[in-house]
Amino acid sequence: MKSRIREAQQRNEEAVAANAERVLNDDTFAMLRTRRARLALVVGTSLLIVLMAPAWTLGGSIVGILTVVAATVAWWLLKLSVRDVADLPDRFLDERQLAVRNQVYVEAYRWFAGVTVILASAGLVAFIALGEDPDTWTVDLTWDWCMALFWTVIASALSLPSMVLAIRDREDVLTTSA
């Protein structure tokens, strides 16, 4: 049993290494790596994340799922544009890429925390201001509201590091140095 687990881990390591090598040295998606393309992908991904909650709550499950799929495609393209540096394990990055990636994660965390705190505070203020009797509040959550919250938070958390990297990277410094 342990040997099968080790074999599976070894295959996984080899697949990750092959993927890292391919992504870091691939020129197939050069058109996505221009400054303008990266900014367009950041704007598009951000717009889809912002539209995710209204899509679920106003459009229903089908529109919500379509928005999630569109946001996933936009995120995938964004990851290709930054060579997946935000998500690769440390051992596949050189010191420069590792330093950039670590700075990006700190900035992405700050953005995520800031937006979360602002939205939570606005929700709390609205909850207090619109409530008739503060001692007896009832909150009804529908499936669509729960899905809107879930997918918006997940999409934001997963996309922000690549978004920050795409915004900060002025040229293609994410290639491996030879």
C-alpha positions in Angstrom: 0.0 0.0 0.0 2.8 2.4 0.9 4.6 1.7 -2.3 1.5 2.6 -4.4 1.2 5.9 -2.4 4.9 6.6 -3.1 4.5 5.8 -6.8 1.5 8.1 -7.0 3.4 10.9 -5.3 6.3 10.3 -7.6 4.1 10.5 -10.7 2.5 13.7 -9.3 5.9 15.2 -8.7 6.9 14.4 -12.3 3.7 15.8 -13.7 4.1 19.1 -11.7 7.8 19.4 -12.8 6.8 18.8 -16.4 4.0 21.4 -16.2 6.3 23.9 -14.5 8.9 23.5 -17.2 6.3 23.8 -20.0 4.6 26.9 -18.5 7.8 28.8 -17.6 9.4 28.3 -21.1 6.4 28.2 -23.3 6.0 31.0 -26.0 2.7 29.7 -27.3 0.7 32.3 -25.4 3.0 35.3 -26.0 0.0 37.4 -27.1 -1.4 37.1 -23.6 1.8 38.3 -22.0 1.8 41.9 -23.3 1.0 44.6 -20.8 -2.3 45.5 -22.5 -3.4 41.9 -22.7 -2.6 41.3 -19.0 -4.5 44.5 -18.0 -7.5 43.4 -20.1 -7.5 40.0 -18.5 -7.4 41.6 -15.0 -10.3 43.9 -15.9 -12.3 41.1 -17.4 -11.7 38.7 -14.5 -12.5 41.5 -12.0 -15.7 42.3 -13.9 -16.8 38.7 -13.9 -16.1 38.4 -10.2 -18.1 41.5 -9.5 -21.0 40.2 -11.7 -21.0 36.8 -10.1 -23.2 37.7 -7.1 -25.9 39.5 -9.2 -25.7 36.7 -11.8 -26.6 34.1 -9.1 -29.2 36.3 -7.2 -30.9 37.9 -10.1 -30.3 35.4 -13.0 -30.6 32.2 -11.1 -28.5 29.1 -11.1 -28.0 28.7 -14.8 -26.7 32.3 -15.3 -24.7 32.0 -12.1 -23.0 28.8 -13.3 -22.3 30.4 -16.7 -20.7 33.3 -14.9 -18.5 31.0 -12.8 -17.4 29.1 -16.0 -16.6 32.4 -17.7 -14.6 33.6 -14.6 -12.7 30.3 -14.5 -11.7 30.7 -18.2 -10.6 34.3 -17.6 -8.6 33.2 -14.5 -7.0 30.4 -16.5 -6.0 32.8 -19.3 -4.7 35.2 -16.6 -2.6 32.4 -15.1 -1.2 31.6 -18.6 -0.3 35.3 -19.0 1.8 35.4 -15.9 3.3 31.9 -16.5 1.5 30.5 -13.4 4.2 32.0 -11.2 1.7 32.8 -8.5 0.8 29.2 -8.1 4.0 27.2 -8.8 5.9 25.5 -6.0 9.0 27.4 -4.7 11.5 24.8 -6.1 10.5 25.7 -9.7 11.1 29.4 -9.4 14.4 31.3 -9.3 15.2 33.8 -6.5 13.9 36.7 -8.5 10.6 35.0 -9.4 10.2 33.8 -5.8 10.7 37.3 -4.4 8.2 38.8 -6.9 5.7 36.0 -6.1 6.1 36.5 -2.3 5.5 40.3 -2.6 2.5 39.6 -4.8 0.9 37.3 -2.2 1.3 39.9 0.5 -0.3 42.6 -1.6 -3.1 40.2 -2.8 -3.8 39.3 0.9 -4.1 42.9 1.8 -6.5 43.6 -1.1 -8.6 40.6 -0.2 -8.7 41.5 3.5 -9.5 45.1 2.7 -12.3 44.4 0.4 -13.7 41.7 2.7 -13.7 44.1 5.7 -15.3 46.9 3.7 -18.0 44.7 2.3 -18.6 43.1 5.7 -18.8 46.5 7.4 -21.2 47.8 4.7 -23.4 44.8 5.2 -23.4 45.2 9.0 -24.3 48.9 8.7 -27.1 48.1 6.2 -28.3 45.3 8.5 -28.4 47.7 11.5 -29.9 50.6 9.5 -32.6 48.6 7.8 -33.5 46.4 10.7 -36.7 47.3 12.5 -36.1 45.6 15.8 -32.4 45.0 16.5 -33.2 42.3 19.1 -35.1 40.0 16.7 -33.4 39.8 13.3 -34.2 37.0 11.0 -31.9 36.2 8.1 -33.2 34.0 5.2 -30.6 32.7 2.9 -31.5 31.1 -0.4 -29.4 28.6 -2.4 -28.7 31.3 -4.9 -27.5 33.8 -2.2 -25.2 31.1 -0.7 -23.8 30.2 -4.1 -23.3 33.9 -4.9 -21.3 34.4 -1.7 -19.3 31.2 -2.0 -18.3 31.6 -5.7 -17.5 35.3 -5.3 -15.2 34.7 -2.3 -13.5 31.6 -3.9 -13.0 33.4 -7.3 -11.6 36.5 -5.5 -9.2 34.5 -3.3 -7.9 32.4 -6.2 -7.6 35.1 -8.8 -6.1 38.0 -6.8 -2.5 36.8 -6.7 -2.4 36.4 -10.5 -4.2 39.7 -10.9 -1.7 41.6 -8.7 1.2 39.9 -10.5 -0.2 40.9 -13.9 -0.6 44.5 -12.8 2.8 44.7 -11.2 4.8 43.0 -13.9 5.8 45.7 -16.4 7.6 43.3 -18.8 8.0 39.6 -19.0 10.3 39.2 -16.1 8.6 36.0 -15.2 10.6 33.9 -17.6 13.4 31.8 -16.2 16.8 33.4 -16.3 19.3 31.5 -18.3 
